[in-house]
Amino acid sequence: MKTNLNTYQQSKPYRRVVADILAGTDLKTVLDTGAGGGYLRSALAPSIEMDGVDKQANLLPGYLNCWPVDLDEGLPDWLPCYDAIICCEVISYLSNPLNFLKSALRHLVPEGMIVISTPSVWYPESRLFYLLKGYFPSVRSVTVSGLGSPHYVVPYSFPQLYSLLIRSGFKCVRFHGVDRGPKRIYEWPLGLPHWLYCKFKENRATECEEKSFWHQAGSVSAIYGRRMVVTAVAPKEAVSKGFQC
């Protein structure tokens, strides 16, 4: 198990962050959305019951169930509720992320957690790329790339993902850094105005949640990181009338 976990963490930097988040929780049931090859299984204790959904799903080792689901249509109502829903490197490919997030909330137990990893387009070199070419790195128009393209459909920054999660009904949205600094040296000074603005807004904030948002948005990992992991929590009360978990 330890060897598999180390392999999972080292293969992609964001996986280490996801594994650390999950290791600090007491989970009993997990849904892996965009399960792929089932890499997430090695990051969780064998006692955790795990299901998976993906566009083309085959039964994966260690998973109880794997179902084919078009995530753009949201999670189907017949799915049960889970302690956590994991969405690694999927949301950028969805053309209707708000619909997906709302459906995910309906399938979380009260105070259940969603964990999302996705590329970030907030780092200085990405902004410079957009200024020169008119689009973010790895993001193309579908009319140019065609359907089924490996390019992302929606480019994300932390504030954008924060807003989507809050609008979907989640609370306690938290940023978890993957990269500890910029990839290029020249990005350091380019990110300074961003940092100063976030600090200014943080100091002016009067509410705890607003202050927390600007503190997270002004962190080194948020400004310079090329990937991010974001978590959010379902509210205590039922999210939809008559929906039984």
Backbone as numpy.savetxt, mean C-alpha at the origin, in Angstrom:
# Nx Ny Nz CAx CAy CAz Cx Cy Cz
11.45 -21.97 8.08 10.62 -20.77 8.08 11.49 -19.52 8.08
12.58 -19.53 8.93 13.45 -18.37 9.03 14.17 -18.12 7.72
14.61 -19.20 7.05 15.28 -19.05 5.76 14.34 -18.46 4.72
13.12 -18.95 4.68 12.13 -18.43 3.73 11.83 -16.97 4.00
11.75 -16.59 5.30 11.47 -15.21 5.66 12.60 -14.30 5.22
13.84 -14.73 5.42 14.98 -13.93 4.99 14.98 -13.74 3.48
14.64 -14.79 2.75 14.56 -14.69 1.29 13.47 -13.71 0.88
12.34 -13.78 1.55 11.23 -12.86 1.26 11.65 -11.42 1.49
12.32 -11.14 2.59 12.70 -9.78 2.94 13.76 -9.22 2.01
14.72 -10.04 1.61 15.85 -9.56 0.83 15.53 -9.40 -0.64
14.52 -10.10 -1.14 14.24 -10.06 -2.57 13.75 -8.69 -3.03
12.96 -8.00 -2.22 12.47 -6.66 -2.51 12.50 -5.86 -1.22
13.04 -4.63 -1.23 13.15 -3.85 0.02 11.82 -3.64 0.74
10.73 -3.42 -0.02 9.46 -3.15 0.64 8.95 -4.37 1.40
9.38 -5.55 0.98 8.92 -6.77 1.66 9.44 -6.84 3.09
10.63 -6.32 3.32 11.17 -6.28 4.68 10.27 -5.44 5.59
9.82 -4.30 5.05 8.96 -3.41 5.83 7.62 -4.08 6.11
7.04 -4.71 5.09 5.76 -5.41 5.27 5.90 -6.52 6.30
6.98 -7.29 6.21 7.20 -8.39 7.15 7.34 -7.88 8.58
8.04 -6.76 8.76 8.20 -6.19 10.10 6.86 -5.72 10.68
6.02 -5.13 9.83 4.70 -4.68 10.28 3.86 -5.87 10.74
3.85 -6.91 9.94 3.02 -8.08 10.25 3.54 -8.83 11.46
4.87 -8.80 11.67 5.46 -9.51 12.80 5.04 -8.91 14.14
4.66 -7.64 14.13 4.26 -6.98 15.36 2.77 -7.02 15.64
2.06 -7.90 14.97 0.60 -7.99 15.14 0.19 -9.40 15.56
-1.02 -9.52 16.05 -1.57 -10.82 16.45 -2.67 -11.20 15.46
-2.27 -11.66 14.30 -3.21 -11.97 13.23 -3.63 -13.43 13.27
-4.87 -13.66 12.90 -5.37 -15.03 12.77 -5.76 -15.33 11.32
-6.28 -14.32 10.61 -6.70 -14.52 9.22 -6.19 -13.36 8.37
-5.70 -13.68 7.17 -5.13 -12.68 6.27 -5.60 -12.96 4.85
-5.92 -11.89 4.11 -6.22 -11.99 2.69 -5.10 -11.31 1.92
-4.48 -12.05 1.01 -3.41 -11.54 0.16 -4.00 -11.18 -1.20
-4.15 -9.88 -1.47 -4.71 -9.45 -2.76 -3.56 -9.24 -3.75
-3.73 -9.81 -4.95 -2.61 -9.81 -5.88 -1.56 -10.78 -5.40
-1.99 -12.00 -5.07 -1.13 -12.96 -4.39 0.09 -13.37 -5.21
-0.04 -13.35 -6.54 1.10 -13.70 -7.39 1.60 -15.10 -7.10
2.91 -15.19 -6.79 3.51 -16.49 -6.51 3.41 -16.91 -5.06
2.71 -16.13 -4.24 2.51 -16.50 -2.84 3.70 -16.23 -1.94
4.50 -15.21 -2.29 5.70 -14.91 -1.50 5.37 -14.49 -0.07
4.21 -13.89 0.11 3.85 -13.36 1.43 3.72 -14.46 2.48
3.40 -15.66 2.05 3.18 -16.76 2.98 4.38 -16.96 3.90
5.60 -16.83 3.37 6.80 -17.07 4.16 7.05 -16.00 5.21
6.35 -14.86 5.10 6.53 -13.78 6.07 5.60 -13.93 7.27
4.70 -14.90 7.22 3.70 -15.05 8.28 3.87 -16.38 9.00
3.43 -16.42 10.24 3.50 -17.65 11.02 2.61 -18.72 10.39
3.03 -19.99 10.45 2.23 -21.07 9.86 0.82 -21.17 10.43
0.63 -20.68 11.66 -0.69 -20.78 12.30 -1.71 -19.81 11.71
-1.26 -18.81 10.96 -2.17 -17.82 10.38 -2.87 -18.41 9.17
-4.20 -18.32 9.15 -4.98 -18.79 8.01 -4.94 -17.73 6.91
-4.58 -18.16 5.71 -4.33 -17.20 4.64 -5.07 -17.59 3.36
-5.79 -16.62 2.80 -6.43 -16.77 1.49 -5.77 -15.81 0.51
-5.92 -16.10 -0.78 -5.35 -15.23 -1.79 -6.33 -14.98 -2.93
-6.25 -13.78 -3.51 -7.01 -13.46 -4.71 -6.07 -12.81 -5.71
-6.30 -13.10 -6.98 -5.52 -12.50 -8.06 -6.31 -12.64 -9.35
-5.85 -11.97 -10.38 -6.59 -12.01 -11.64 -6.64 -13.43 -12.19
-5.53 -14.13 -12.08 -5.49 -15.54 -12.46 -4.90 -16.29 -11.27
-5.75 -16.92 -10.50 -5.31 -17.52 -9.23 -5.27 -19.04 -9.33
-4.14 -19.60 -8.91 -4.00 -21.03 -8.72 -3.71 -21.27 -7.24
-4.07 -22.43 -6.74 -3.85 -22.73 -5.33 -2.36 -22.70 -5.03
-1.98 -21.90 -4.04 -0.58 -21.70 -3.69 -0.25 -22.45 -2.40
0.99 -22.91 -2.26 1.39 -23.62 -1.03 1.17 -22.77 0.22
0.51 -23.33 1.21 0.30 -22.63 2.46 -0.96 -21.78 2.50
-1.65 -21.63 1.37 -2.90 -20.86 1.30 -4.08 -21.81 1.43
-5.09 -21.40 2.19 -6.30 -22.22 2.30 -7.12 -22.18 1.02
-7.26 -20.96 0.46 -8.04 -20.77 -0.76 -7.35 -19.72 -1.63
-7.49 -19.86 -2.93 -7.04 -18.85 -3.89 -8.13 -18.70 -4.95
-8.63 -17.48 -5.09 -9.74 -17.25 -6.01 -9.35 -16.25 -7.09
-9.83 -16.47 -8.33 -9.62 -15.48 -9.40 -10.59 -14.32 -9.23
-10.08 -13.11 -9.05 -10.90 -11.93 -8.81 -10.32 -10.75 -9.58
-11.19 -10.01 -10.26 -10.79 -8.75 -10.89 -10.87 -7.66 -9.83
-9.73 -7.22 -9.34 -9.71 -6.28 -8.22 -10.26 -4.91 -8.59
-10.30 -4.57 -9.87 -10.93 -3.32 -10.29 -12.42 -3.31 -9.97
-13.01 -4.50 -9.90 -14.43 -4.63 -9.55 -14.64 -4.66 -8.04
-13.56 -4.64 -7.29 -13.64 -4.74 -5.83 -13.66 -6.18 -5.37
-13.53 -6.39 -4.08 -13.59 -7.73 -3.53 -15.04 -8.20 -3.50
-15.31 -9.43 -3.93 -16.70 -9.92 -3.98 -17.31 -10.05 -2.59
-18.63 -9.87 -2.51 -19.33 -9.88 -1.23 -19.26 -11.22 -0.52
-19.07 -12.30 -1.26 -19.09 -13.61 -0.62 -17.81 -13.93 0.15
-16.79 -13.11 0.02 -15.58 -13.34 0.80 -15.86 -13.11 2.28
-15.17 -13.83 3.17 -15.33 -13.58 4.61 -14.57 -12.32 5.04
-14.59 -12.03 6.32 -13.83 -10.90 6.86 -12.50 -11.40 7.42
-11.52 -10.51 7.42 -10.15 -10.87 7.80 -9.60 -9.89 8.82
-8.58 -10.35 9.54 -7.87 -9.46 10.46 -7.00 -8.46 9.70
-6.51 -8.87 8.54 -5.67 -7.99 7.74 -5.82 -8.31 6.26
-5.75 -7.28 5.45 -5.73 -7.42 3.99 -4.44 -6.80 3.49
-3.67 -7.57 2.73 -2.38 -7.11 2.23 -2.49 -6.84 0.74
-1.98 -5.70 0.33 -2.05 -5.29 -1.08 -0.66 -4.81 -1.51
0.20 -5.76 -1.88 1.57 -5.45 -2.25 1.70 -5.24 -3.76
2.11 -4.03 -4.17 2.43 -3.72 -5.56 1.25 -4.00 -6.50
0.05 -3.66 -6.07 -1.15 -3.91 -6.86 -1.91 -2.64 -7.17
-2.05 -1.75 -6.19 -2.98 -0.64 -6.31 -2.63 0.30 -7.46
-1.36 0.40 -7.83 -0.98 1.28 -8.94 -1.49 0.79 -10.29
-1.87 -0.49 -10.36 -2.37 -1.06 -11.61 -3.90 -1.00 -11.70
-4.55 -0.54 -10.64 -6.01 -0.51 -10.62 -6.52 0.82 -11.14
-7.50 0.77 -12.02 -8.08 2.00 -12.55 -9.19 2.54 -11.66
-9.64 1.74 -10.69 -10.69 2.17 -9.77 -10.28 1.86 -8.33
-9.23 2.51 -7.83 -8.71 2.17 -6.50 -9.68 2.47 -5.36
-10.50 3.51 -5.49 -11.44 3.85 -4.42 -12.46 2.74 -4.23
-12.93 2.17 -5.33 -13.87 1.06 -5.26 -13.24 -0.14 -4.56
-11.98 -0.42 -4.89 -11.27 -1.53 -4.26 -11.11 -1.31 -2.75
-10.70 -0.10 -2.36 -10.47 0.18 -0.94 -11.76 0.11 -0.13
-12.86 0.60 -0.70 -14.14 0.52 0.00 -14.56 -0.94 0.19
-14.32 -1.76 -0.82 -14.68 -3.18 -0.69 -13.76 -3.88 0.31
-12.49 -3.46 0.36 -11.55 -4.04 1.33 -12.00 -3.72 2.76
-12.47 -2.51 2.97 -12.95 -2.12 4.30 -14.12 -2.99 4.76
-14.99 -3.36 3.81 -16.14 -4.19 4.16 -15.73 -5.60 4.57
-14.51 -6.00 4.20 -14.05 -7.35 4.50 -12.98 -7.38 5.58
-12.91 -6.31 6.37 -12.04 -6.29 7.54 -12.87 -6.33 8.81
-12.39 -7.06 9.79 -13.04 -7.04 11.10 -12.85 -5.65 11.71
-13.67 -5.25 12.68 -13.45 -3.96 13.33 -12.01 -3.81 13.83
-11.39 -2.71 13.48 -9.99 -2.41 13.80 -9.02 -3.35 13.09
-9.49 -4.00 12.02 -8.59 -4.76 11.17 -7.70 -3.81 10.37
-6.65 -4.34 9.78 -5.62 -3.51 9.15 -5.47 -3.82 7.67
-5.26 -2.78 6.87 -4.86 -2.94 5.48 -3.42 -2.47 5.34
-2.63 -3.22 4.59 -1.22 -2.89 4.34 -1.03 -2.77 2.84
-0.56 -1.61 2.40 -0.40 -1.33 0.97 1.04 -0.96 0.68
1.64 -1.59 -0.31 2.94 -1.15 -0.80 2.79 -0.73 -2.26
3.46 0.36 -2.63 3.35 0.87 -3.99 4.53 1.80 -4.28
4.90 1.96 -5.54 5.92 2.96 -5.88 5.42 4.37 -5.54
6.35 5.24 -5.20 6.03 6.64 -4.92 6.60 7.51 -6.03
5.85 8.53 -6.42 6.34 9.46 -7.45 6.63 10.82 -6.84
6.84 10.84 -5.53 7.06 12.10 -4.82 8.53 12.51 -4.77
9.44 11.61 -5.08 10.87 11.91 -4.93 11.31 12.94 -5.99
12.34 13.74 -5.70 12.71 14.87 -6.57 13.00 14.49 -8.02
13.70 13.38 -8.26 14.02 13.01 -9.63 12.75 12.71 -10.43
11.75 12.13 -9.79 10.48 11.85 -10.45 9.78 13.14 -10.85
9.83 14.14 -9.98 9.22 15.43 -10.29 9.95 16.11 -11.45
11.26 15.98 -11.47 12.05 16.55 -12.56 11.73 15.83 -13.87
11.57 14.52 -13.81 11.20 13.71 -14.97 9.86 14.18 -15.53
8.90 14.43 -14.62 7.58 14.90 -15.04 7.67 16.28 -15.69
8.50 17.14 -15.14 8.66 18.49 -15.68 9.19 18.45 -17.11
10.11 17.52 -17.39 10.75 17.45 -18.70 9.94 16.66 -19.72
9.22 15.62 -19.27 8.56 14.70 -20.21 7.04 14.71 -20.12
6.49 15.24 -19.04 5.04 15.34 -18.94 4.35 14.13 -18.34
5.10 13.14 -17.87 4.52 12.00 -17.17 5.57 11.47 -16.19
5.09 10.73 -15.20 5.99 10.20 -14.19 6.68 8.93 -14.69
7.83 8.57 -14.13 8.52 7.34 -14.53 7.61 6.12 -14.37
7.67 5.22 -15.35 6.90 3.97 -15.36 5.41 4.16 -15.46
4.96 5.38 -15.77 3.53 5.64 -15.97 3.33 6.13 -17.39
2.48 5.45 -18.16 2.21 5.83 -19.53 0.70 5.89 -19.75
0.29 6.58 -20.78 -1.11 6.56 -21.17 -1.45 5.18 -21.72
-2.63 4.68 -21.39 -3.06 3.38 -21.89 -3.13 3.39 -23.41
-3.43 4.55 -24.00 -3.52 4.63 -25.46 -2.17 4.44 -26.10
-1.11 4.71 -25.33 0.25 4.52 -25.85 0.75 3.13 -25.55
0.55 2.69 -24.30 1.12 1.43 -23.86 0.24 0.23 -24.17
-1.07 0.47 -24.25 -1.99 -0.63 -24.50 -2.44 -1.29 -23.21
-3.59 -1.91 -23.24 -4.11 -2.61 -22.08 -3.21 -3.79 -21.75
-3.05 -4.05 -20.47 -2.18 -5.14 -20.05 -0.73 -4.73 -19.98
-0.44 -3.48 -20.16 0.93 -2.99 -20.11 1.49 -3.12 -18.70
2.82 -3.34 -18.56 3.43 -3.39 -17.23 3.55 -2.03 -16.57
3.24 -0.96 -17.29 3.34 0.38 -16.72 2.16 0.64 -15.78
2.43 1.42 -14.75 1.40 1.74 -13.77 0.29 2.59 -14.38
-0.91 2.38 -13.88 -2.06 3.15 -14.34 -2.17 4.46 -13.56
-1.95 4.38 -12.25 -2.10 5.55 -11.37 -0.79 5.78 -10.62
-0.19 6.96 -10.75 1.00 7.29 -9.95 0.58 7.76 -8.57
1.28 7.30 -7.53 0.88 7.62 -6.16 1.96 8.38 -5.40
1.48 9.31 -4.57 2.29 9.93 -3.53 1.61 9.62 -2.20
2.30 9.86 -1.11 1.69 9.58 0.20 0.41 10.38 0.43
0.38 11.70 0.14 -0.87 12.44 0.37 -2.04 11.90 -0.44
-1.78 11.46 -1.67 -2.85 10.93 -2.51 -3.42 9.64 -1.92
-2.52 8.74 -1.51 -2.97 7.48 -0.93 -3.64 7.72 0.43
-3.13 8.65 1.18 -3.75 9.04 2.45 -5.19 9.49 2.23
-5.38 10.36 1.25 -6.72 10.88 0.94 -7.67 9.76 0.53
-7.21 8.84 -0.32 -8.06 7.74 -0.76 -8.49 6.86 0.41
-7.56 6.57 1.31 -7.88 5.72 2.46 -8.88 6.39 3.40
-8.70 7.68 3.65 -9.63 8.40 4.51 -11.02 8.45 3.87
-11.06 8.74 2.57 -12.35 8.80 1.86 -13.03 7.43 1.81
-12.25 6.37 1.88 -12.82 5.02 1.86 -13.39 4.62 3.21
-13.05 5.37 4.26 -13.57 5.07 5.59 -12.55 4.57 6.58
-11.28 4.47 6.17 -10.22 4.02 7.08 -9.80 5.15 8.02
-9.09 4.78 9.06 -8.54 5.75 10.00 -7.10 5.35 10.33
-6.41 6.21 11.07 -5.04 5.94 11.52 -4.13 5.54 10.35
-4.11 6.35 9.31 -3.26 6.09 8.14 -1.82 6.42 8.52
-0.92 5.47 8.29 0.47 5.66 8.68 1.43 5.29 7.54
2.45 6.12 7.39 3.48 5.92 6.37 4.64 5.13 6.98
5.13 4.15 6.23 6.29 3.36 6.65 7.34 3.46 5.55
8.47 4.04 5.87 9.49 4.28 4.86 10.19 3.00 4.41
10.52 2.95 3.14 11.28 1.84 2.57 12.71 2.28 2.31
12.88 3.40 1.63 14.21 3.95 1.34 14.57 4.98 2.41
15.83 5.00 2.82 16.28 5.90 3.88 16.86 7.20 3.36
16.91 7.37 2.06 17.45 8.60 1.49 17.34 8.56 -0.02
17.80 9.61 -0.71 17.69 9.65 -2.18 18.67 8.71 -2.86
18.33 8.32 -4.07 19.21 7.46 -4.85 20.33 8.28 -5.50
20.04 9.53 -5.85 21.01 10.42 -6.47 21.38 11.54 -5.50
22.65 11.91 -5.47 23.11 12.94 -4.55 22.44 14.28 -4.82
22.23 14.61 -6.11 21.67 15.91 -6.45 20.22 16.08 -5.98
19.58 14.98 -5.56 18.20 15.08 -5.09 18.10 15.72 -3.70
19.17 15.67 -2.93 19.13 16.24 -1.58 18.68 17.70 -1.59
19.36 18.59 -2.33 18.91 19.99 -2.32 17.55 20.20 -3.00
17.21 19.35 -3.99 15.92 19.51 -4.67 14.75 19.22 -3.73
14.99 18.38 -2.74 13.92 18.04 -1.80 13.80 18.99 -0.62
14.74 19.94 -0.51 14.73 20.85 0.63 13.47 21.72 0.71
13.00 22.34 -0.40 11.76 23.13 -0.31 10.56 22.31 0.17
10.50 21.06 -0.27 9.45 20.14 0.15 9.50 19.95 1.67
10.69 19.70 2.19 10.86 19.48 3.62 10.48 20.72 4.42
10.91 21.89 3.95 10.61 23.14 4.64 9.10 23.41 4.67
8.42 23.12 3.55 6.97 23.35 3.50 6.24 22.43 4.48
6.64 21.15 4.51 5.98 20.20 5.42 6.22 20.59 6.88
7.42 21.06 7.19 7.71 21.50 8.55 6.88 22.72 8.92
6.73 23.63 7.97 5.90 24.82 8.20 4.46 24.42 8.50
3.92 23.50 7.69 2.53 23.06 7.88 2.37 22.27 9.18
3.38 21.49 9.53 3.33 20.73 10.78 3.29 21.67 11.98
4.10 22.72 11.95 4.14 23.66 13.06 2.86 24.48 13.17
2.18 24.69 12.04 0.95 25.47 12.04 -0.28 24.64 12.39
-0.16 23.32 12.27 -1.31 22.43 12.50 -1.78 22.51 13.95
-3.08 22.49 14.13 -3.66 22.58 15.47 -4.26 21.25 15.94
-4.56 20.35 14.99 -5.12 19.06 15.35 -4.05 17.98 15.28
-4.18 16.99 16.13 -3.17 15.93 16.25 -2.99 15.17 14.94
-4.11 14.79 14.30 -4.02 14.00 13.07 -3.39 14.80 11.94
-3.72 16.10 11.85 -3.13 16.95 10.83 -1.63 17.10 11.06
-1.24 17.29 12.30 0.18 17.41 12.63 0.93 16.12 12.29
0.28 14.99 12.59 0.89 13.69 12.29 1.07 13.51 10.78
0.06 13.94 10.00 0.16 13.82 8.55 1.37 14.58 8.01
1.51 15.84 8.40 2.61 16.65 7.88 3.96 16.17 8.39
3.98 15.61 9.60 5.22 15.04 10.12 5.66 13.85 9.26
4.70 13.00 8.92 5.02 11.84 8.07 5.39 12.27 6.66
4.64 13.23 6.11 4.89 13.69 4.74 6.24 14.37 4.62
6.75 14.93 5.72 8.03 15.62 5.69 9.20 14.76 6.10
8.99 13.47 6.27 10.09 12.58 6.64 11.00 12.33 5.45
12.23 11.96 5.72 13.21 11.70 4.65 12.72 10.61 3.71
12.14 9.55 4.27 11.66 8.44 3.45 10.52 8.84 2.54
9.64 9.73 3.03 8.50 10.17 2.21 8.95 11.10 1.10
9.91 11.97 1.38 10.35 12.94 0.38 11.23 12.30 -0.68
12.14 11.43 -0.26 13.15 10.91 -1.19 12.93 9.45 -1.59
12.05 8.74 -0.89 11.87 7.32 -1.17 11.16 7.05 -2.48
11.54 5.98 -3.14 10.93 5.58 -4.41 9.84 4.53 -4.22
9.69 4.07 -3.01 8.62 3.15 -2.68 8.11 3.46 -1.29
6.88 3.08 -1.02 6.32 3.33 0.30 5.41 2.18 0.70
5.28 2.02 2.00 4.32 1.10 2.58 3.42 1.93 3.48
2.12 1.78 3.31 1.14 2.56 4.07 0.15 1.61 4.72
-0.13 1.84 5.99 -1.13 1.03 6.70 -2.29 1.91 7.14
-3.44 1.30 7.31 -4.62 2.00 7.82 -5.48 0.99 8.57
-6.38 1.50 9.40 -7.17 0.66 10.29 -8.66 0.88 10.04
-9.41 -0.22 10.08 -10.87 -0.12 9.96 -11.45 0.43 11.26
-12.54 1.19 11.18 -13.16 1.73 12.41 -13.76 0.63 13.27
-14.05 0.96 14.51 -14.61 -0.03 15.44 -16.02 -0.44 15.06
-16.81 0.53 14.57 -18.20 0.23 14.25 -18.30 -0.51 12.92
-19.45 -1.15 12.67 -19.67 -1.86 11.42 -19.60 -0.88 10.26
-19.00 -1.32 9.15 -18.81 -0.42 8.03 -20.00 -0.41 7.07
-20.83 -1.40 7.12 -22.01 -1.40 6.25 -23.17 -2.10 6.95
-24.31 -1.51 6.92 -25.48 -2.03 7.63 -25.86 -3.41 7.10
-25.94 -4.34 8.02 -26.37 -5.68 7.66 -25.24 -6.58 7.20
-24.01 -6.06 7.13 -22.89 -6.90 6.70 -22.32 -7.61 7.92
-22.34 -8.91 7.91 -21.90 -9.69 9.06 -20.50 -10.23 8.84
-19.59 -9.92 9.76 -18.24 -10.48 9.71 -18.18 -11.74 10.56
